[in-house]
């Protein structure tokens, strides 16, 4: 009787350990995909690309969830020409949603809206703050100010 109980106990321990090892090995790559996105890991071009790639025309919830703040001087001088080239764009894309946001906006953002925000940050040398939710739109008034600044440099 003792041999049977001891054998069953050893068998359970081995099965449990092998399952945990197998589960850890299988789920580890999936866990890496669940890391939250952070603005510091992107640049303006990859940010725009990500937000346009994830946009689904028929979805009511088009948002990319991110955590963390935008770093100071996130927009570099090399990004300015790209952002100016897309600031008129009314192409729909996903909205920004902070991981701590308790509300979800169903409105879509526009590529030009993000370009305007990023350029204004560069021009005024301020940190980008999109708040908890942001679905920026292209704004002609802001574009005219940016064009005026661009002609002066």
Secondary structure, DSSP 8 states (H G I E B T S, - for coil): -HHHHHHHHHHHHHHHHHHHHHHHHHHHHHHHHTS-EEGGG--HHHHHHHHHHT--TT-S--EEEEES---TT-S-HHHHHHHHHHTT---EE-EEEETT------S-EEHHHHHHHHHHHHHHT------SEE-----HHHHHHHHHHHHH-
